[in-house]
Amino acid sequence: MNKIIASLIAAAAFAAAAPAMAEVVVVVNPKAAESSMTKDQVAQFFLGKSTSMTPIDQADSSPIRAEFYKKVADKDAAQAKALWSKLVFTGKATMPKEVGDSAAVKAAVAANPKAIGYIDKSAVDGSVKVVYTAQ
């Protein structure tokens, strides 16, 4: 009986410690021509395969960054970083600008009509336009 109670307590503690998954949305400047994008189109910018928009990344240690790359690029954060390192080393691309949080992404995207970033859906306001919701 004590083992069952201990197991239940451990399971509850684990569930409480697990971070809640945010709903990640991709945003652009409200003046950008794009009104929607596909997962593949978004991935092109964040994997260095297209330079028509400037990707804005969240902090390397940010849970939303890991979730974004998993859902949009089918890569974990380390794989994405390795890909970018290779592109930079070979001179094919420059690293995306990295900012601290969703508010900083919104500010960067609002200031640059060619910028694209990702934020928690709850942070969306009139300063940015949602073009994709990560599933």
CORVENPE-V954227 format. One line per field, one symbol per residue. ss: DSSP state (H for helix, E for strand, C for the rest). phi: phi as a letter, one per 40 degrees, with the letter a starting at -180 (. if undefined). burial: b if it has 9 or more other C-alpha atoms within 8 Angstrom, else e. A space follows every 10 residues. Layout:
ss=???
phi=???
burial=???
//
This chain:
ss=CHHHHHHHHH HHHHHHHCCC CCCEEEEECC CCCCCCCCHH HHHHHHCCCC CCCEEEEECC CCHHHHHHHH HHHCCCHHHH HHHHHHHHHC CCCCCCEEEC CHHHHHHHHH HCCCEEEEEE HHHCCCCCEE EEECC
phi=.ccccccccc cccccccccc ccccbcbbcd ccccbaacdc ccddccbgca bcbbcbccdd cccccccdcc ccbfbcdccc cccccccccc gcabdccbbc accccdcccc cbcbcbabac dcccaccbbc babcb
burial=eeeeeeeeee eeeeeeeeee eebbbbbbbb ebeeeebebe ebbbbbbbee eebbbbbbbe ebebbbbbbb bbbebbbeeb eebbbebbee eebeebebbe bbebbbbbbb eebbbbbbbb beebeebbbb bbbbe
//
